[in-house]
Amino acid sequence: MTRTARRMFELLEPICLVTFFADECNEELAALGHRTYWDGYFASRAAPLGRVPAEVVNAAFYNFADGEVARHIPSAWATIPPEASVAARERGSAASLRRILGEELSGSPGLVRAADLTTKAATSAPTEGRVMYAGMRSLPVPSDPVARLWHSATMLREHRGDGHIAALVGARISGAEAHILSALDMDIHPPESFGRVHHLPKQRLTAIMNGLRERGLVDADGRFTDAGRELKQRIETLTDELAAPPYDALPSAELDELVAALEPITARVEAAGSR
């Protein structure tokens, strides 16, 4: 099932990314009163967890720098209830998907079937140890097929993310170090220039790189060693393994049907850059 988990990630991730790349979600969150993109991001993504403190959100998200979450949580909820942020994220994400797909695809029987099967998978996995996934599972599933597809794809994204964090913790890779490994995997050099970490203080970035060198994961030039590349691959393989359980709920015929239904949808979203 690891191959299935990887294929489903490839098909569902572009659908989830409209939340972060397309305009509609940001506009919905701004209309509520969230002052910045990141206010809306942290408030709406963390909202299924309830009014938890920044320390809990930082732990659940894992890969943000110290203090980054605290600049937005809990102040982003001071006048805007978490439930309102969740609803705005759903409205905006569904609206962007509907625009990108157009009337023909967004109203097609294939999309309805994709939404139904994605929901079947997304609501079937155990929640133990899956904090973000459990939060999403606590929300009602939308009745509108486009919103339901986005919602269930996002449930599966958070399920996978929880497993990825478990894999990183098991490999003793911090959130910041994970960004460096991802940058190297994408052939970004120097990896410290990667957009998710380039803003960190130079002293902090130096310490991260030195730590990876001491473990033999990167070389003096800041590139992967064989050991580093092997560790990155082990993390990805374990992430796929941990992401597989939701798809156990679908017989092979339904998995094939889901892939076939998602392929034209994902192709359209990818062509638009999830925007």
N, C-alpha and C positions, 0 to 999 in steps of 0.2 A: 504493500500500500504506500510505500514511500514515494514511488514514482507517481502515483495518483495524487498524493499530497503536493508534490512539486508542480504537477500540471495544473492542479486547481489553484495553487498560488499564482501561477502565471496568468490564469484566466480571470481570477477575481481581483487581484491587486489593482489593475487599472481602473476597475469600477470603484473601488474604495478611494482611490487617489483624487477623484473629483472633489471630495470634501476639502482637500488641501490646495488643489491647483485651480479649480474653476471659481468664477466670481460669485456665483449665487449664494454659496454657503457663507462666505465672508460678508456679503451684503446683508443676509438675514441676521447674522450675529451682530453686525454693526448697528442694524436698525433697532436691536434690543437695547443698545447702549454700551456694548463692549468697545473700549476705546481703541484697541489695536488688534491686529491679526492674532497675536499671541495670547491676548486676553481671551479671545473667542476660542482659540485652539485648546488652551488648557481647561477653560471652564466647560466647554461642551464635551470634550473627550473624557474628562475626569468626572463629569456630573453623574454618570450611572453608579459611581461609588458612594454618592451622597456627599454631605458637607464634611469631608475629611480634611485634615490639615495638609499643608504643603509637604510635610515629611512623608506622608503616606502616598501622595501623588508621585513624589519623586522616586519612591521605592517601586511603585507599580510601573512607572514609565521607564525607569532604569537608566536611560541614556542621556539625561540632561545634566548640565554642569551644576555644581553646588550653588544654591541660591537662585538658580534660574526659575524654578517653579514658584518659589516664594515671592517673586516679583509680580505674580499674577493670581495666585491662590493664597488666601481666600478672598482677596480684595475684589476679584472679578465677580464674586457672588454677592457682594455687599448690597446691591440693589436689584440684582437679576437672579431670580431663583434658578437653581441647577436644572429644574424640569423645563424651564423656558429655553435654556441653552440647548438642551437635548432636542427639543422640538424644532428649534430653528435650524440646527445642524441637519436634521432629517429633511425638513422642507427644502433647504437650499441644495442639499446633495441630490435629492430626487429631481428637483427642477433642472439642475445641470445635466443629469443623465438624460432626462426627457428631451432637453434641447439638443444634446449631442446626438442622440439616437434618432431623433425625428419621429414623426407620427407613425410611419410605417413599422419601424422596429419597436418603438416603445409600446405600441398597441398590439403587437403580434402575439399569436398563440405561443410562439417559441419563447418569448420573454416571460410570459405567464408560467410556462412549464419550468423555465430556468429558475424563476423566483421560488416556485413550489419545491423543487428538488434541493435548491440551495438552503432553503429554510428547513427542510427535513434533516439535512446533514447538520446544519448549524445548531439545531435544538436537541441534538441527540447525544452529545459528548458529556462525559463527567465533568463537573466543575471543580473538583478538588484540586487545589494548588493553582487554579486559573483565575486570578483576581479580576483582571480586566474582562475576560470572557464571562465570568459570573455576573459582573456588573451589567454587561450588555444583555445577558440572558434574563435579567430581572425586568427588562423593559418590554412593553407590549409589542408584538410583531405587527407592523402596519398591514392594513388590508389592501391598499393600493399596490399593484404588482411591481411598479418601478421602485417605489419606496421600500417594498418588501425585499426586492433583490439587493438594493443597496444595504439595507439593515442587516440582512443575513450574511452578505459578503463581509460586512464589517465585523459581525460576530466572529466569523471564521478568521478574520485577520487578527483580532484580539486573542483568539484561541492560539493561533500560531505564534503571536508575539509573546504570550506567556511562556510557551514552550521554548522559544528562542532564548528568553531570559534565563530559563532554567539551564539550558545548554551552556550559556555564557558563564553563569555562576559556577557550574560544575567544572568548567575549564579555567576558572579563576581569571576571567577576562572582564574588566570593568566596562561600564558604558562608554567611557571615553576611549579606552583601548579598542573596543569593538568598532568604533568609527574609524580608527586608524587601520584596522585590518580590512574593513570594507573599502576604504580608500585605496589600499594597496591592491585589493582584489579587482578594483576598477581601473588599475594602472594610473592612478593619480599620484604624481610625485612632484615635490615632496608631499607625503601624506598629511602633513600638518596644514597644508593649504586647503584641505577638504572643507566644504562649507559648514559642516556640522561642528567643526572644532577650531577653525582658523581664528575665531574671535577670542579664544582662551588666552590668558596671559602667557607670554613666551616662556616664562619659568615653569609654568604648569605643563606646557607642551613638551618642553625639554625633559622634564621628569617622566612623562608618559613614555616618550621614545627611549629614554635610558632604561626604564623598567623592562620594556619589550626586548631591548638589546641584551640585557642581563639574563633574560630567560631564553635567549637564542632564537627569538621569533623574527627579529629583523636584523639586518647586517649594519655595518658601519655607515653605509650610504643611505640607510633608511628604506631598504627594500626587503621583501620577503626572503627569509632563509627557507630551506626545504622544510624545516621543522615548523616554521610559521605557516607556510602554505598548507601543510598537512593538518595542522590544528584548525585552521580556518575551514578546511573541507570537513573535518570531523564534526565541527559545530554545525555546519549546514546539513550534513547527513542526519545528525541527531535531531535537528529542528524539523526536518521532514518526517522523521519517525514519530516524533511527538505530535506532529500536526495531523497524523493519519486517522486517529479514532473517529472523528465526525463522519468520515466517509464509509466507515463500517456499516452505517445505517442504510446505505444504498446498495442494492444488488448490482452486479456488473452491468446488467442491461440498463439500469437507471443511471449509472455512472456514465456509460457511453452516451445515453440520451442527454445528460446534463452537459457533457463536453460539447456535443454537437449543437446544443441550444445556445451555449455561451460563446462559441467561437465567432459567429458574426457580430454579436454584441460587443465582445472585447475588441475585435478588429476595428470596429467603428470608434470605440472610445480611445484606443491606442492611436489611431490615425489623427484624432483631435488632441493628442497629448494629455488626455484627461482634463481638458480645459473647456 
